[in-house]
Amino acid sequence: MKLAVWTYEGPPHVGAMRVATGMRDMHMVLHAPQGDTYADLLFTMIERRNHRPPVSYTTFQARDLGADTAGLFKNACQDAYDRFKPEAMIVAASCTAELIQDDPGGLAETMGLPVPAIALELPSYQRKENFGCDEAFLQICRTLAKPMARSERVTCNILGPTALGFRHRDDLAEITGLLSEMGIEVNVAAPMGASPSDIKRMGAAHFNVLLYPETAESAARWLEKEHGQPFTKTIPIGANATRAFINEVRTLAGSALPVDESRLRQPWWAASVDSTYLTGKRVFLFGDGTHVMAAAKVARDEMGFEVCGMGCYNREQARPLRALAKEFGLEALITDDYLDVEAAIEAAAPEMILGTQMERHIGKRLGIPCAVISAPVHVQDFPARYSPQMGFEGANVLFDTWVHPLVMGLEEHLLHMFRDDFEFHDDAGPSHHGGHAPRAEVSAPAAPAAAAEGASMAPPDAPPEAVAAAHENVVWLSCAERELKKIPFFVRGKARRNTESYATEKGLHEISVDTLYEAKAHYAR
């Protein structure tokens, strides 16, 4: 197995925990060694939940492996039922416990618990977290959902929101309100907020709204096959997709009620004079397939950006993402290795990244602005405010979230342009305090000035070994360094690398302003 510092998805039992944690009156018993309880922190710390996930662990230790670990599991199941009295239970094994083959499902079945004990088969060494969500929700539906007569009024189920999902809480509220405007009542929203009793009456709905295919598509397909409930295919992220979603729902429900678009500001703002300078900005997208595919269309069709790269980490959605990337004239990057993603971003040299928490770190290292559009995310992406990604309000949020990093980047670029101004140079005090430090001496010799600005030229008083090391490399003259800093910060690194490569090819040991522009002309051909 390859060890990684970061990972886009946890093991599948974490996905099952996300389903259980989002539900009410459901309890999960996880056959796991001591130490696997770290997963609780994902919810209590990152999602800022005010109570622990409804999960009990067997927490066996090394000394227990020679004894009766099956007995430990049975005791944990019985204790969990006696303490929490859930309406149903999920039983599963973590990746480590899977190796001892205790069969939690079979053990729970022999116990005669008075509530359903839903066994999950989670191949930890072949599949990952999103699969765990999808499989857990599918098995819950297969066990609990019963055929029944349709409700008198047209109703639907909303499928997919889970705990630890990116803005799932707010998306659910936004789409519920949108359906209400169309006169459609939500029968059950699941897994988030649903109890086992709610799952039992899912069959009363006329159709299903699938918000997140990576967590609920299997359940949606099973409900369509076994209960005759069609499901929506459009993910309502962005103004265009939300309108398409409304039309799709109207077709399924027969609704003709108008929907209020007065709160939708994103299309006008994106087309306004203040936003025209953003047109054509090159963006790279990476995350889960659902959000990347939706965001790519919003970026191109609604924001006027140029998509220069896209990819996803969950291989279950690789096929549709590759098909969409082909429409954009791109080759999709399908990987769960963040180093591959960083290399692709560096090669594409975008002006903005739309990605996950990992891409935010990558952007910081490369000096590229980044907006988060997909899990995995950190605590700042579970805001206290209402901040959906879906629906009309979600379109407004997307505009703010994506445009602000570029605006702040422009501000940084302007500060760099005026870095020698008496008010903005590096040694000046805060301008709004009224007091400024003396200006730096501008008549310094070229070598100390270049060294102070981070160039490769060593100052005259440098030790001999530093001078020797500097002469082994191409040297930037201070005038060329100053000219380089006039180039926007988000492409400055690429300009530096191209110029140094050009100088090396031409056998030059010093880079002047002329060399900088000769390299620019060379690579522009």
N, C-alpha and C positions, 0 to 999 in steps of 0.2 A: 504493500500500500504506500501511496505517496503522501508524505507529511506536508501539510500546508500551514502557513501562518494564518491565512484568512480562508474562509470558505463561504461560498454563496448560499449553499443549502446545508442544513444539518442532516443527520440520519433520519430515516422515515418515522421513527417513533416520536421525534420532535414534531413532525407534521400531525401525527395522531393527537399529540398533546394540544396542539393549536385548535383542533376541532373540539376536543373535550373541554378545554378551557373556555371556549366561546359559548358553550351550552350551559343550560341550567338543569339541575337535578340529574346530572350525569357524572359518573365517577370512573376514573381510569386506574387500573392496577398495572404497574409496569414492573416486570421481572428484570431487575437491573442491579449491578453491583454498587457498592458504596462509592460515591463520587459522581454518579450520573444524576444526582439531584441538582447539579449545576443548572439544569434546564429551567428550574423555577425562576432563576434570575432573569431569564429572557423576558418573562412576563412581568414580574414584580419591579424590575429595575428599568428595562428598556421601554416596555409599554406603560410603565407607571400604573400598574393595576393596584387596587387597594385591598386585594386579598390574594391568597395563594391559589395556584392552579389546583383543580380538583383531581390530584394525582397522588396515589400512594405507591411507594417503592418497597421492594423486598429487601434491598440494600444488603445482599449477601456479601461476605468477605472471603478472602483467600482461604481461611481456615474452614469455611463452610463447604468448599468444593468437594471435600472427601466425605461429606455427610449428606443429609437429606435436604437438598435445595428445593425439591418439589414440595416438601412439607412447609418450608418457609413461604412459598408462594401461596399455598392454600390458607395458611394462617393470615397472610396479608390480605387476601380476598375477604375472608370472614370478618376480620377486624374492620376493613373499610366499609363493608355493608352495615355492620353493627353500629358503627360510629356515624356514618353520613346518611344512611337510609335512602340511597338514590333510587330513581325510577328504573335505571338501567346502568350497566357497567360495561366498560371496554377493558379487555385484557390483552396484553402484548408483551413482547420481550425486547429489550434494547439490543444493540449490536453485539455487546459483550455476552449477554445472557443467551443470545441465540446460539452461541457455540456449544453450550452445555445441553441443548435440545431437551428441555423439560416439558415442552408443549403446553404453554399456559392455557390455550383454548380447551384442550382436552381435559386438563386438570379442573378448570372452572366448571366444565359441563358435569363432571362427576360429583360436584359438591352439593347440587340440589338447591342452589340459591333461589330465593323467591322472586327474583327479577331477572330479566334477560341479561346474559353475560355474552357480549359480542366479541368473538375472537378475531384478532387481526393477524394476518400473515404478512409480515413486513420484511422482505429480503434486504437486510441492511447493507449487504456488501454489493448489491447490484442497483438499488434504487435509493432515492433521497427524499428530502423533506416534503416537497410538493406532491410527490407520489403518495407519501404517508397521509397527507390531508385528503387527497382524492380517494384513496382506498378506504380510509376510516369512514368518511362520509357515505361512500357507496354501501359499505357493510351495515352502517346504521340504518340507512334507508331500506335495504333489502330485508333487514330483520324486523323493523318496526312499522314501516309504511304499509297500510292496509287498503285494499280496494274499497271504494265507497262512492255513493252518489255525488254528483257535482253540486256545488252550492247554487242557490237560486240566482244570486247575482254573479256577474263575471268576476272571478277572483284569480289570483296567480300566487305562486310561490317564488320567493327570491332565493337563489342558490349561490353559495360560494363564500360569503364573508366569514372569516375566522379570526380568532385572536392572533395577535402579532402580524396581522395583514396590513399592508400599506394603505392607510386612510380608509380601511374597510368600514369602520364605525360611521364616518361621515358620508361615504358613498351610499351606504344603506339608507341613511336618513334622506339624502337627496333624491334617490330613485324612488323611495316610498312616497315622497311628496309629489314627484312627477307623475307617478301612476295615479295618485289620488286626484290630481287635476284632470286626468282622463276618465275619472269615474270608476277606476279599478281598485278594488280593495286587495290588500295583501293577506292571503290566507295564512301562510307561514313563511318566515324568513329564517333560513337555516344555513349552516350550523349556528352562527352567532345569534344569541338571544333565544334560541329554541330549546324546549325540553323534550324528552322522549315522548310525552303525551302529544306535543305539537307534531312531531314527526309522524305519529300514527294517523293524523288527519290530513296529511299532505295530498292524499288522493282526491280530496274535495275540490281542489283548484282546477281551473280550466286549462291553464298553461303555466309554464315556468319561465322565469327571467334568470338567465345565466350571466352573472357578473364577472366571474373569474374562472375561466376554463381550467386553469392549472389546479384548482382545488375542488371543482365540482362537476366537471364535464362527464365523468363516468356515471355519476348519480343522475345527471340530466338525461343521459342516453337511456339509462335503465328505466327511469320514470316514463320516458316517452314510449319505450317498448312494452313495459308491463302495465302502465296505467293510462296509456293513450294521451299523454300530456306533451304537446310540442313545446319546444323551448326556443328562446330568442338567440340569434347568432351574432347580433351587433353589440359591440362593447361601447357604451355611451360615454366615451372620453373625447372631449372636444365638441365644438358647436355643430359641425357637420354630422358627426357620428351620433350626437344626441338627437338631432332631427331625424336621422335615418332610423334610430331606435324607436322614436315615437311612431313613425310610420309602420314599422314592423309590429309593434304592440297593437296599433289600431287594426291591422290586418288580422291578428290573432283574436282580438277581443271584440271587434266590431264597434269600437268606440269612435265617435266623431266630435267629442268635446274639444274646444280650443285649449291650447296651452299658452300660458302667459310667458312671453320672452322679454318682457320689459327689463328684467334684471340682468339680461345677457349683455355685457359690455365688451367682451373680448373681441368680436369682429371689428367693431368701430375703432377700438383702441389700437388693434394690430395694424389697421389701415391708416391711422392718423399720421400727421406730419412728423410728430415726435418719434414715431416708430419706424419711419421709412429707412433710417440709417441702419436698421437691423436687417433689412431685406438682403438676402444672399449670404448671410453669415453661415459659415460651415459648421454643422453640428454632428457629433458622433453619439449614437445611442447604444446603451447596453443595460440589460436587466432581465426580468422575466419576460417571456414571449408576449404575453397579453399586453403589458404596458408598453413594450418597445414597439410592437406593431401599431398600436393606437397612436402613440406619440409620434411615430415617423410620419403618419398622415397629417397630424395636426401641425407638425413642424413645417412640412412642405406646403400644404394646401391652405393653412390658416395663418401661419406666422410669416411665411415667405422665406424660411430658412432653406439652405441647401444641405441635404443629408449626405454626408461623406462617408458614413460607415454605420453599421448596425449589427447587433448580435444578441444572443441570449445564452443563459447558463443552463436552463432546463431543457434537456434533450427531447422531452416529450413534445415540445412545440417547435422543434427544429424544422420540420417540413413546411408548415405554413410560413414561418419566418423566412426561410430560403426563397420561397415563391414570391413573397413581398419584396425581398431585397432585389430579386431579379428585375422586378418592375421598376425599381429605382436605379437600375444599372449597377448594382453592387453585388458583392459576394458576402453572404452572412457569415459572421464569426460565431461558431457554436463551440463554447468551451466553458469549463468551470475553473480554469486556471487564471487567476487575476494577473499573472505575469504576461500571459498571452494577450490579455486585454490591454495592458499598459503598453506593450510593444505595438499593438495595432493603433492605439490612440496616438502614440508618438509618431508613427509613420504617417498617419493621416493628417497630423497637425491641425486639428479643428480649432475653431474659435470658441466653441463651447461644448461641454459634455453634458448629456442627459443620461444619468445612470443611477447606480445604487450608492450606498455608503462607501463602498470600496472605490468606486470611480471618483467620489469626492476626494478621497485621499490621493488618488492618482493625479487628479487635477491640481491639487496643492503642490505636489512634487514637480509637475510639469509647468506650473504657472498658467493653467487654463481654467477659466470659470466653469463651475459645475452646478447643475440643479438636479436634485434627487427626484426620480420618477418611479422607483420600484424598490421593493424589498430585495435584499436585506437592508435595513435602515437602523439608525441609532436613535437615541432618546429624543433628539430635537425634531424628529419626523413623526412624533406622536404629540402634536400640539394640543394645548388646552382649548384653543379656539376651534370654530367650525371651519374645516379646510378640506372639502371633498376634492376628488379628481374627476368625478363623473357628473354628468348633467350640466345645466347652464351655469350654475355657480361654480362647478368644477372647471368649466372653460375659463371663467374669470380668474380662478386660482392658478391655472396653468399659465396664463399670460403673466401674472405677477411673478410667479416662481421662476419662469424661464427668462423673462426679460431683465429682471433686476440684477442677476449676475453680470449680464453684458453691460448694463448701465454703470454698475460699480466698476467694471473693467475699463469702461471708457473714462471714468473719473480717474482711475489709477494711471491710465495712459496720459491724460492731460497733466497730472501731477509730474509724471516723468518728463513730459515735454517742457514743462516750466521749472525743472529742477534747479536751474541756475538763477531763477528769479529771486530777488531779495526776500520775498515772502515765503517761497516754497522750497528753497534749497535745503539740503539734508541737515545743515547745522542751525537752521532757523528755529526759533521757538514757535509754539502754537500761534497761528496768525490771529485767532480770535481773542488772544490775551493781550495783544497790543505790543508785546515786547519781543524783540528778535535778537538772536545772537549775531555777532559781527559776521560779515560775509567772509567766506574762505578765500585765501589768497589765490587769485586766478592766474598769476604769472609764474606758477611753479613750473620747473622743467618738465619735459615730456615724460621722462621715465617715472618720477615719483607720482605725477598726476595719473598716469596710466595704471600704476600699481594701486593707487588709492581707489580707482574706479573698478577694480577687480580684473584688470587686464593681465596679460601673460608676461609683460615686460617687468623685469626686476629693477628696483631702484639702485642707484650707484653705490649706496652704502650697504647693499645686501651682501651676505656672506658669499664666498666664492662658489659653494655648492649650489646656492639658489640661482646665481647668475648662469652657471653651467646648465642647470635644468631648464632655465628659461630659453637659452640659445638652442636647446635641442628641439624646441617647438616653434611653431609659427608665432611671431610677435605682432600684437596689435598696437599700432601707433595710437597715441592718445586722441588725435583728430578723428581716426576711424572709430574708436570706441565711442566718442561723443556722437558721431553720425549714426552709429548703430542704435544708440538709445533713442533716436527719433523714430525708429521703426516700432509699430505697435507691439506691446509686450507679449501678446499671444502668438506672434510669429517670429519674435526676436531670436529665440533659441534656434529655430530652423535656419534663419538667415545667418547666424553665427556659424553653424555647422557647415552650411553650403559654402560660405566664404572661405573657411579654413580648408575644406576639401579642395576648392578651386585653387587656392594658393599652393597647397601641397602638390597638386597635379602640375602646376606651372613652375614649380621649383622656387617659389618665392619664400623668403624668410621673414618678410615684414608685410603687414597688411595696412595699406593706406586707404584713404577715402576712394581713390580711383580703383583700387583692388576690390573694394566693397561693391561698387557699382558695375564693374566688369563682371564680377561673379553673378550679380543680379541679372545682367543681360544674358550671361551664359546659360543660366538655369531657366530663363524665361523662354528660350528658343524651343 
